[in-house]
Amino acid sequence: MTDDSFTIENSENKTWAELSSAFLPNSTGNNVESTFKKYLRPDDQSLEKIKWLGIFDEKKLGLADATPATALQKLIEEKWKLDEGDKDMIVMWHRFVYLYEGKKHEQQSSLVVLGEDVVHTAMANTVGLPIAVAAKMMLRGEMKLTGITLPTLPEIYNPVLGELKQMGISFSEQHRVLN
């Protein structure tokens, strides 16, 4: 349902059950939830959350010229709103286990960012600030790369991560030898 490559015919009049059914094999009409359970086998808690989201409902999408992705985005934006006083949180944890010089190593990297309020969110900061830092570097001539470049080059990520650290956004790293 995250496909953005085609437009759903008559999307404003399609229901969520009809859209969901289109993504499941042998699913028609009222059995979309049971087909979903059969093929994806979610645990009870996950199924309750998916039902709460509304993808099995007979409610119309109400969005003209929608792609599956834009329809899902609209639904999520309606359901996943922050209320006044709420804060979001970004939590990332990476764990790598590898063999080096005959020894097993573990590298862990973690990041926790708490949003300030419903406008100044952790999501906005962790997405927007790295882009802003990179744009500033380009405008100042500090980044000499041209063309389309992934941010996986040290000349991009090292200065960006350095500036983000000054803003309070940084990963915590731990390394240990396992044997």
N, C-alpha and C positions, 0 to 999 in steps of 0.2 A: 504494500500500500504506500510505499515511499517512491513509487515510479513517477517521474515528472516528464516522461517522454511522449505522452499522449493525453488528449482531452477526452473526458468521459461524455459520451453522447447524452444529451438531455440531463446533465448533471444536477441542475437545480431541483429536478423532480425525483431523482433517485433517492432511495432511503439508504441508511447506513447498513441495514441488513442486506440489501441488494448489492451494494458495493462490496461488502465483505464476502458475500457469497461468490462473487466473480473471481475472487482470489483463491478460492478453495475448490479442490477437485470434487466433482459429483455433488455439489451443494445447490439446493434450490429452496426458495421460499423460507418456510419457518424452521427448517432444520440447520440453519447456518451455525448456531451455537453448538449443536451436537456434532456437526461435521468438524468444526474448529477443534472441539475437544478430542475427537477421534484422531485427527491428523497431527495435531500439535502437542497433545497430552500435557497441558499445563497443570501445575499443582493447584489446589483449591484456592489458595490465597491469590495467585497470579490470575486465575480465571475471574475471581471476584473483582479485581482491579480492572481487568479488560472489560467486563460487563459494565462496571461503573463508568468507564470511558464512553460507552455508548455505541460501539461498533456493531452490535447486534440489534439495535433499536429500529423501529419503523419510522423514526423521525427523518424527515427529508434533509439532504445535504444543504439545500438552500444557497447554493453557490453556482452561478452560471460559469460555463466554460472551465470547469475545474479539472485538474489532473488528480490522480489519486493522492499525490503528495500534498497539493494545495488543500484538498478536502481534509486530509488528516491533520494538516497544520492548523486549519480553522477549528477543528474539533478540539485539538489539544490546547490551543490558545483559549478557547472558551472554558475548558475544564481545569486547566492548570494555572489559574490566576493566583497571584499573590494578593492576599488581603492586606489592608492597612496594618502596619505593625509587623508583618511577616518579613523574614529574611531568607534568602536562598543560601545554599552552601555547595561549593564544588569540592569534591573529594576524588583524588586520583591516587592510585597505588599501582606501581609496576614492580614485578619481581622477576628477576632473571637468574637462572641457575645454569652455570656453564662450567666446562672443564678447561683448565689452563695449567700448563706445565704439570700435568698429571694430578692436579688437585681440583676438587670440586669447590666452586665459589658460588656465593649468592650475593646479588646486588639488588637492593631495594631502593626505590625512589618514591617519595610521597609528597602530596600537595594538598593543603586544606585552605580554602579561601571562603570567608564568610561575607555575604553581602551586607551593605549598610541598611538598606530599606528597599521598598518596592521599585524604586527608580535606579538607585545605585547598587545594582545586583552583582553578585560574584560572577555570574555568567557574562554580564556586560563587560566587566573588568577583564576577565580572562580571555575573552574573544577580542574586545576592542582595543585594549591597551597594547598588546603585542603589535597589532597592525599600526596603531598610531606611532609607536616607537620606530618601527621600520620605515614608515612614511616620513617621519621627521629626519631619520638618518639619510634617506634618499634626497630630501629637499636640501639638506645641509651639505650634500656631496660626500658624506661619510661612507656611503655604500656605493662601490664602483661597479657592481654587477649590472648587466643589462639583460633585457629579454625576460622571458618567463622563467623564474628560478624558484625552486622549492626552498622552504626555510630550513632545510636539513644541512646546510653548509655552515661551518663554524664561523665564517665571517658575517653571517646573518644572526645565527642563534646566540652566539656568545655575547655580543653587545646588547641584544634585545633582552636576554635573560639577566644580564648585569643591571640594566636599567629597571627591569621589573622587580628585581630584588630590592632596589632602593625604594620601590613603591610598596614593599611588603608582600610581594608575590614571589615565592621561591620554593623550590623543591628541597626536601630534606633527604640526604643520601646516607645509606648504611651499606657497608660491605663486610662480609665475613667469609672465611674459609671454612667449608663444611667438613672436610676430612684431611 
